[in-house]
Amino acid sequence: YEAYSFDANEESVQETRKVFESIFEKIFSALQLKLARVEYPSGDFVNYFLPHTDGEHRLITKNGSASLAPPGEKKETTKALSIGMYKVYPSEFSRTFNLTFSDASNHPQNPIMSTYGIGVSRLLFAMVDCGKDQYGIQWPQGYAPFDYAIVPRQHSIEIWVRTARLVT
């Protein structure tokens, strides 16, 4: 999933960020995922990480907040997998592509572009990995591919058809 926004000014960028952060938080909460939100020092990039041994990044976690570990740093870090992110590009970015809009005075302006994304396959991985136990995958309610399964012990078409009619 990926979305783009084009905002007229910094105030509009902040409003758009709030909307997308709210969407991300609702998705992650509904899926019962506890992700680390890391805002980069530049302030224009945010990443949502799942702490995981197969992660491609390393995080430093202190006092309930996380930050990206410097390259090569391994002590007191946790490996983490990027699940979602957003980035706000400087207005020069849209200028490079000659993107413009007309302001209220009908003057051409360069918009501030942002990109927002969640890796769908990574999200599914996180759901499975966080929801598994010794019995299998425990999907969050409402997200399971089915609520229950009836598996007849006898292998005959008649029994399978009769069972299917009972549950449909």
C-alpha positions in Angstrom: 0.0 0.0 0.0 1.4 3.4 -0.9 -0.1 6.8 -1.0 1.2 10.2 -2.1 0.2 13.7 -1.0 0.9 17.1 -2.5 0.5 19.9 0.0 0.6 23.7 -0.5 2.4 24.6 2.7 4.0 23.2 5.9 0.7 23.6 7.8 -1.1 21.4 5.3 1.8 18.8 5.4 1.3 18.6 9.2 -2.4 18.0 8.8 -1.8 15.3 6.2 0.8 13.7 8.5 -1.7 13.5 11.3 -4.3 11.9 9.1 -1.9 9.2 7.9 -0.4 8.6 11.3 -3.9 8.1 12.7 -4.6 5.6 9.9 -1.4 3.7 10.6 -2.0 3.6 14.3 -5.5 2.3 13.8 -4.3 -0.4 11.4 -1.5 -1.5 13.7 -3.7 -1.4 16.8 -6.6 -3.4 15.1 -4.0 -6.0 14.2 -2.6 -6.0 17.7 0.9 -5.1 16.5 3.2 -3.4 18.9 5.6 -1.5 16.6 8.3 0.9 17.4 7.8 4.4 15.8 11.1 6.0 14.9 11.3 9.6 13.7 14.6 10.3 12.1 16.5 13.4 13.4 15.8 15.3 10.1 12.1 15.2 11.1 11.0 14.4 7.6 11.0 10.6 7.8 9.2 8.2 10.1 9.5 4.4 10.1 7.4 1.8 12.0 9.5 -1.2 13.0 8.6 -4.7 14.3 11.4 -5.9 16.6 12.4 -9.2 15.0 15.5 -11.4 14.7 15.3 -11.3 10.9 15.1 -7.5 10.7 17.3 -5.5 8.4 17.7 -2.6 10.8 19.0 -2.1 14.3 17.2 -0.1 17.0 18.3 1.4 20.2 15.4 1.4 22.7 15.6 3.5 25.9 12.8 4.7 28.2 10.0 3.5 25.9 11.3 5.2 22.8 13.3 3.9 19.9 15.9 5.3 17.6 17.8 3.9 14.7 21.2 2.6 15.6 24.3 4.0 13.8 25.6 1.8 11.0 27.8 -1.0 12.4 26.5 -0.6 16.0 25.5 -3.9 17.5 25.8 -3.5 21.2 22.5 -3.0 23.1 20.5 -3.0 19.9 17.5 -4.9 18.7 17.1 -6.1 15.1 13.9 -4.8 13.6 11.9 -5.2 10.4 10.4 -2.1 8.7 6.6 -2.5 8.3 5.5 1.1 7.4 6.9 4.5 6.7 6.3 8.0 5.5 8.6 10.6 4.1 8.1 14.3 3.4 10.2 15.6 0.5 11.5 19.2 0.3 9.7 21.4 -2.2 12.9 21.2 -4.4 11.8 17.6 -5.1 8.6 18.7 -6.9 10.5 21.6 -8.6 12.8 18.9 -10.2 9.8 17.3 -11.8 8.3 20.7 -12.7 5.2 20.0 -10.6 3.2 23.1 -9.9 -0.3 24.2 -8.8 -1.9 27.6 -8.8 -2.3 29.4 -5.5 -5.2 31.7 -4.5 -3.6 34.5 -6.5 -3.2 32.2 -9.5 0.6 32.1 -9.2 2.4 28.8 -9.8 3.8 27.2 -6.7 5.7 23.9 -6.1 3.8 21.5 -3.8 5.4 19.7 -0.9 5.3 16.0 -1.7 5.0 13.2 0.8 4.9 9.4 0.5 3.2 7.0 2.9 3.4 3.3 2.8 2.8 0.0 4.5 4.4 -3.2 3.2 1.4 -5.5 2.8 3.5 -8.7 2.8 5.5 -7.4 5.8 2.3 -6.6 7.6 1.0 -10.2 7.0 4.3 -11.5 8.2 4.1 -9.4 11.4 0.5 -10.6 12.0 1.5 -14.3 11.7 4.7 -13.9 13.6 3.2 -12.0 16.5 0.1 -14.2 16.6 1.6 -17.6 16.5 1.8 -20.0 19.4 2.3 -23.8 19.9 -1.2 -24.4 18.3 -0.7 -22.3 15.2 -1.7 -18.8 14.1 -4.0 -16.9 16.4 -5.4 -14.2 14.0 -6.8 -11.0 15.5 -10.6 -11.2 15.6 -12.1 -10.1 12.3 -9.0 -10.8 10.3 -8.9 -14.6 10.3 -9.6 -16.1 6.9 -12.4 -18.1 8.6 -14.0 -18.3 12.1 -14.0 -22.0 12.4 -13.3 -25.2 10.5 -15.2 -28.4 10.5 -13.0 -31.3 9.4 -15.0 -34.6 9.0 -13.2 -37.6 10.2 -14.8 -39.8 7.5 -13.6 -39.2 4.0 -16.6 -39.4 1.8 -18.2 -36.9 -0.5 -21.7 -37.4 1.0 -20.4 -36.5 4.5 -18.5 -33.5 3.2 -21.6 -32.2 1.3 -23.9 -32.8 4.3 -21.4 -30.9 6.6 -21.1 -28.0 4.2 -24.9 -27.7 4.1 -25.0 -27.5 7.9 -22.7 -24.5 8.1 -23.8 -22.5 5.1 
